[in-house]
Amino acid sequence: MGLINTLFGNASEMQPEALQQEFGPLLCADERIEKAYKLLRDKWIFTNKRLIIQDVQGVTGKKREYMSVPYRSVERFSVETAGTFDMDCDMKLWIRGCAEPLAQKLGRDVNISEIQQVLARYVL
């Protein structure tokens, strides 16, 4: 499903252990990666303290922007499962001070309930 998810612009799950070297320098001493998702070159990393969104820019991909969203800034969130004819799951986060939510489409094979559990654990 990875190729199909990429073609449709859906994120697919990554193993947190594989990201430890890349994101280790960005993490606090007691912070750990819970869940991670990749969309083409960009990544959404859920830790036990915040959401880190990596936006890879430019042709070579050497320029990267990291947006850090502390869970205390998340006012509400929604997740939508895939349907019979709907090939993807959707996740939306409303951040304090922003009118529009952060939105991400996830592949059908992503366990959306696990994302909802992580968000519920740290946001509520």
Helices and strands as residue ranges (DSSP letters): H 2-8, E 12-14, H 16-23, G 24-26, E 33-39, E 42-47, E 50-57, E 63-70, G 71-73, E 74-80, E 88-95, E 102-107, H 112-123
